[in-house]
């Protein structure tokens, strides 16, 4: 079956031209988990993103799992709404350590922070079975 030159050009434009015109989706918040007891990322860890509402209640607005590099990069879509506010990332690390047959002192870790502008925020944590640390990354 022979493809006519006109059809070939049309297919070429469709497959290779669309990425140029498609919008690049951006997110305002990312995180990652590094297991400092092993010196490697912590994959497949559930992380909830919660927002503090004006009535003092926390609501879960997203739930993701870390990828094979221990990262989540798709929290808080930019451009549609104002993401300013107080947030909490809840890292469910107990199951991660149980899979390695390790006990942990922390069933989960909560990190509370405030987004005050439209810049990107990166909130990583380092973990071990009996300790953790967090900081504002870049």
N, C-alpha and C positions, 0 to 999 in steps of 0.2 A: 504494500500500500504506500503510495507516494504522497507526501505532504506537499501541497503547493507552497510556493515561496511566501505568498501573502498570509497564509495560515501560520506558517512557521514564525514570521515576524510578529504576528498578533500574539501567539503563544509566548514567544520570547519576552515581549513587553509585559504581558500579564504576570509571568513568573518572576521576572527580574526587576520590573518597574514598580510593583506594589510596595516593596519595603521602603522605597524612596519617599513615597507619598503617605505611608502609614504613620500615625502618630506614635511617638515613643512614650510608653507608659512610665511614669515616674512615681516613686513612693518616697514619703518623707521620713520614714522610720525603718531602721534595720537593726539586727542584733546577731550575735553569734556566741557560741559557747566553746570554750577551750578547757579540756580536761588536763589540768596541770600535773595530775598524778601519773598520766601516761604520756604527756607531751603531744597530744593530738586533739583534733576537734571532737565534739560530742554529737554524733548524728542521731536522727530519729527521736529527738526530745520534743515533747509537746510544750508549746508556749502559748499562753493566752495573753491577749492585749485587752486591758480594761480601762475605762475612762471614768473619772470621778464626775458625777453629775451635780447640778446646783443644789439638789436635795440631800447631798451627802452620800448617796448610794453609788456603788461601783456597778457598771454594766460591762459585760464582755462584748467587745465589738469585733474581735477577730480571734481565731485560733489556728495555729500553724504548727508544723513540725520542722525541726532543723534538717537541712539537707546533708549530704555525705560530708560536706566541709563544715558542718556545725552551724550553718548560716540560715538566716531568714531575712530576705531583702524586700518583702512585699507587704509591709504594714503601712497603713495610712496613705491612700492614694492622694496625690497632690492635684490641685487645680479645681476640684469639684466643690469642696467645702473648706472652711477655715478649721484647721486642726489644732488650734491653740487650746491648751488645757492641761490638766493634771492626769497622768496616765500611770498605769501599773503593768509591768511585764511579770507574768507568773510562770516560772520555769519549773516544770515537773521532772525533777532529776532522779527521784527515787527509783523509778522503773529502769532508767538508764544504768544505774549502779547495780540493781538487782540482776540485770541481764549478764553482768560481769561477775556475778556471785560475790558482790561486795556490799557490806552494810554502809549506810550513810546516816549521818546525824540529821540531815535535812530532807524531808519528804518533798518539799518544794521551796523555791526561793522567790521572794517578791521584791521587785525593784521599782520604786516610785520616783517619778521625775516630772518635770514640767516643760511643755513645749510653748515657747513664748513668741515665736516668729515663724517664717516660712522656710527656714534653712533645714537642711537634712540633719537628722539626729541618728547617731549610732550608739546603741547601748549594749555593749558586750559584757559577758561575765566569764570569769575563770573559776573553775570548780575543782574540788577534790572531795572525797567522801566526808571529810570533816571540816571543810572550810570553803569559802568563796570570796570573791572580790568583784567589784564592778567599777566602771569609770565611764565618762563620756568619751567615746571614740570619735573618729573622723571618717 
